[in-house]
Amino acid sequence: MEDQYEQYRSLLKDHSFPLAMIDLDLFDENAEQILQRLQSDVTIRIASKSVRSPDLLQRILDKNDKFKGIMCYSPKEAKFLIELGFDNLLIAYPTMDRQAVKNLIPEIQNGKTIYFMVDAQSHLDLIDAVSNGVDVKLCLDIDMSTRHLGLYFGTYRSPITNVEKTRSFMELIQNYENLAVKGIMGYEAQISGVSDRSPARSRILNFIVRRLKSISTKTITSRRQKVVELIQDMGVVLDFVNSGGTGSIESTTKEPSITEVTVGSGFFAPALFDDYDQFKHHPSLIFGLQIVRNPTKNIYTCHGGGYMASGAVVIDKQQKPFLLEGLTYLDNEGFGEVQTPLKYSGNLDLQIGDPLFFRHAKAGELCEHFNEIYLLEDGKITGSAKTYRGLGKIFL
């Protein structure tokens, strides 16, 4: 991979660092591979949280009719995307931002398709209070976490965890004249978002995780099917049944009740997605830091680099050195906000001013640190794509 490093070093020699760059050839190939992983005739909703660049979101939507709709993470973001011409937006998380919801009601009146995520009466009361008599579409979030021998396996999301609680909530919604459930989401985070062989876990723990994922898949398939049947028996016609993510495309799209799967991280293929058994996508998004110090032999200090991934702080949330064999961060320092020392035991003669390249542990989070992403295509820098941040937008 040293040849690729040399290519990137030459291409970017006149650019300002730090910078982010995406290989569009690999980005497009990832999109094709994602389509090939589908096990049934479902569509793919793009998770904007994992992309955070309107140009790249549009590039995916333009590739194939199977890419249909966007899963947003904020009502303010939904408003922003609508203003840019996007439609069919599922706001994937409940919100209590009254003004942000109110600002979307005129967009619904103008024909835009927007779904609000709900799982509590407080969500219903807020949306109803600002709806001004406009019919609003809701998506009901069904929690897909499971328990095995007393172990909670999953994430703490919705309080709606079974068929009985679904029935009670659906009956509650009937009291709101202008609100209607038109979608169901059941995201199995413990399958999609948990790798099979994480370097942060022991071999035994990785084995246990793989077993739990297998058992959990069967449990949630049954739960989701029963929930969908209940809602349909209540006379509700659903626009979609959504689930899954990059890490669970194969198992999710086998389920007969699923009509769409959400995918986001797979387009960038960040470091956390290196350790799944069923797929291997190409790292398309990287970032570069510039060497500014050489404090001692084999130690090179870069300017910047502190882009730690969200979630529990474990080793695999660190950024991952890329392209150069023998390039490692220092355990007692890690990646710093303004400087990052690294050890290099490889063959190249690195100099102050040279770049070093890395991958983020997650996907879209890197975009919060850069105004633009340089576009690499056919071995050339062809332009750049603005991130949300570069367009003056930070939604969370």
N, C-alpha and C positions, 0 to 999 in steps of 0.2 A: 504493500500500500504506500510505500515511500514514493513511487512514481506519481500517485495521485496527490500526495502531499506537495511534491515539487510543482505539479500542475497548478494547484490552488495557490501556492505561494507566488508563482509567476503571474497568475491572473489577477491577484489582489494586491500586488506590490504597491500600487499607487492609491489604494483605498485607505480610508480612515478606520481605525479599530477602536473598540470592539465592533464587530459586525456580525450579522446573521446572513446565511446564504442557503438557498434551497436548490437542489438539483431537480429541475423539472422533468427530466427524462425518468428519474427514479420515482418521482412523485406520481407521474402518469402511470408508470408500471405498477406501483402500489395500488392505484385505483383499479387497474385491470385485474390484479390478483384478488382484490377484495370482491369484485364481481364473480370471479371464478369460485370463490369459497361458498357462495350461496348454495343452499341445499334445496331450495324451493323457489317458486315464483313470487318472491316478495320484493318490495322496494327498499331503498336505503335512504334513511334520513341522515343528513350530515350534522354532526355535533359541532356547532360553531365554537364551543369552548376549546376544542382541540385544534382549531385552525386560526381564528382571530385575524383574518385578513379577507376583506370582501373580494378582492381580485382572485384569491385562491379558492374561496367558496364558489365563486361563479365558474371558475375553471373546472371544478368537479362537476357541477350541475350541467355544464355544457357537454360533458364527455359521453353521457349515456342516459336514456330515459329512466333507467333503474334508480338513478340518483334523483330523489324527489323530496323536496322540503328540507327545512332546517330545524334542528333542535337548538333553541337559544338558551341562555342561562340567566337572562335578565329582561324585564319588560322594557327598560330603557334601550337595551340592545335591540330588541324587536322593533321598536320605533325607528331606531337608526337604520336598520336593515330595510325596513319598509320604504323609508325615504330614498334609499339607494335602488329600489325597484324589486327587492326580494318579496316572496309571498310564501304562504303555507308554512307558518311559523308555530312551532310547539315550544312554549316557554316551560322548560323542563323542571323548574323549581317553584314552589309556592312563593308568593310575595305578599308583603303587607305594606308596600309602597303605594299608598292611595293615589297620589298624583300621577305616578307612572302608569298605573292601570287606567286611570281616567283618560290619559292622553291617547290610549289605544282605542277607545270606544269609537271616535270618529273614523278611524281607519277601518274598523269593522263595518260601519255604515257605508263606507266607500267601496266595500266589496272585498277587502283583504281577509284572508283566512288566518285566524289566530286562535290558538288553544291555550287556556290558562290551566296550570297544574293545581289540583286541590286535593286535600286530604283532611281538612278540618272545617268546622262550621265558621270559624273566623275568616277563612278564605272566602267562603260563600257570601258572608255578610258584607265584606268589603267590595267584592265585585258587583254584587247586587246594588249596593248603595250608590255606585258611580255609573251604573250601566245606562241610566236615563231611558229605560224602556227598550233598549236594544237587546236583541237576542245574542247571548254570549255562549261560545262553545267551551266546554271544560274537558280536561283530561284527568282521569282518576288514577292516582299513584297507588299501586298495590305493592306492599313490601314483600320482597322475595328472599329475605334472609331466612336461614334455617337453623334449627337446633339439633345437635347430635350428641347424645349422652351428656346433656347438660351444657355443651359447648355452643355458644352463640357464634354462628358462622355467617358473616355478612356485614352490612353497614346499617346504622340506625337511620332509617329514612321515614317512611310513612307509618302511622299508627294503624293503618288498614292492613291487617296481616292475614285475613282468612275470609271465607265466603260469608260467614255470619256478619262480620263487621262491614263487608261490602254491601250486603243487603240493607243494613241499618243506614249507611251513608246514602245509598241510592234513594231510600225512602225519605231521608231528610232533604235531599235536593229537590224532591217533588214539591216542596213548599215554596220554591223560588220560581216564579212564573217565567222569567226571562233566561234562566240558566238551564243548560242541558249538557249531560255527559255525552260526548261524541267520540271520545278516545280513551283507551286504557293503556297505561304504561306499567310494566313490571320489570325493573332493571335488576338483573342478577349480578350485583357487583362482586360477589364472592367467587364468581366464575369468570366473568369478563375482565375484572380488574386485578385478579390475583394470578401471578405467573405460576408455571408448573415447577420451575427449578430455580428459585431465586438464590443469588449468592449471599443474600442477607439471612438465609435460613440454613440450618443443618440438613444433611442428607435425609435423616430420619423425619425431620419436620416437613421437608419437601414431599416426602412419600405420603405423610399424613394429609397434607394439603391436597395432593392429587386424588387421594381416596375420598376426602370430603367433597371435593368438587364433583366427582362422579356420582356420589350418593345424592348430593344436593340437586344436581340436574334433574334426577328422576322426581324428587319431591316437588320442585317448583313447576315442572311440566304439568303435573297433576293439579296443583293449586291454581295455576293460571287458567287451565282449561275449565275448571269448575267455576271460576269467577266469570269468565267470558260467557259460559252457558247460562249462568244466573242472570246476568245483565240482559242477554238476548231474550230469555224467558220473560223478563219484565217488560218486553216490548221495545227495548232501546235498540236503535239501528246505529251501529258504530261506524265511524269513518276509518278507524284504524285500531289495531292492537299492536303496540310498540314494545320492543324489548331489545335486550342484547347490547353488545358493543364489539369493538375490535377483537377482544379476547374470547368471544363466545359465538361467533357467527355460525359455525358449523352446527352446534347443538341447538341454538335458538331457532334457526331457520328450518329445522326439521319438524318443529311443532306445528300442527295443523291450524291452530288458532292465530298464529302470528301473521300479520300482514306487512309489517315493516320492521327493519332492524336499524338501530342507530350505530353509525360508525364515524369516528373522528381521528383518533390517534393513529390508525393504520396508514393514513396518508403521509404522515411525517415519520412514523416508525421510531419513536424515541427509545431511549435505552431500556426503560422498564419492560418493553415488549420484545426484548431479545430472548427471553427465557420461557416461551410457550412452546409446547410440543407440536401443535397442529399447524403452525404457520411460521414463516420467516419473511417479513417484509424488509424493504431496503431503507437504510437510514438516509432520508432525503434532506432533512433540515439539520444544519450544523451552525455553530457559532465559532468565531475566531477571536483570539486574544493576541496581543503583541508582546513579545519579550522586551522588557525594558531594563532588566538587571541580570547580572550573572555573578551572584554573590560568592560563589565558590564552585569548584569543579563539579560538573554534572547537575548543577542546580540553576534553573532558569526561572526568573520571576516575571510573571505577566501582569499587565495592568487590567484590573477588573476581574470578573469571573464569578461573583457570588450569586448565582442564580439557582438556589436550592429549591427543589421541588416541594410542593405542599404534601401534607399527610404526616404520618408518624415518621420521626427522624431516625432513619436507619441507613445503612451503608449504600443501598441501591437508590437512594434519593439524591446522591451526589451526581454531579456532572461526570461524564465519562470521556477520558481522552480518546482521540480518534485519529486514525491514519498512521501514527508513529508507534511502532513496536518499542517497548521499553520506556514509554512516557507515563509516569504515575504521579498522582498528587501525594503530598506528605500527610500522613495520618494525624500528626499533631497540629496541623494548620488547615487542611482542607482547602476549599475555595473561598477566598476572601472578597469582601465587597469592593475594595480598591486595589488589592494586589493578591496574586496567587503564585506561590513558589511551587515548582514542579521538578521532579527528578527525571533525567533522561539518560538512559544507558544504551542508546542505539548508535547507529553508524554515521548519521549525518552530522555535519559541522554546523551546529546552530549558532546564530549570531544575534546580538542585540538588534532589535528591529524586525526580526523574523516573526511570522505568525505561528501560532499553535492552534489546533482545531479540536472541537469538543462536541459532544452530543448532550442535550438536556435529558434528564430522566423522564420528563413528561413532554407533552406535545405543545399545546397552545400557550402554556405558561411562559415559555421563552419570549413570546411576542410582546409580553408586558415590559420587556427591557429594551426593545428596539423599535424605532420609528418605521423602519423599512426592512425588507428582506431582499437581498440581491438575488437575481434570477440567473441560474446557470443552465444553459441549454445548448446541446451540441458542442460542449466544451468551451463555450463563450459566455461572458456576462452580457445578457441581452437587455437588462433593465432592472427594475425593482418593483416590489409590491408593497404598498402601504399596509401597516398593521393598524389595528384599532387605535393603538397609542399614537401612531403617526398621523392618524386622522383626528387626533385630539379627543379620543374617547377612551375612558377607563370606567368600566361599568361595575366593578366590585373592588 
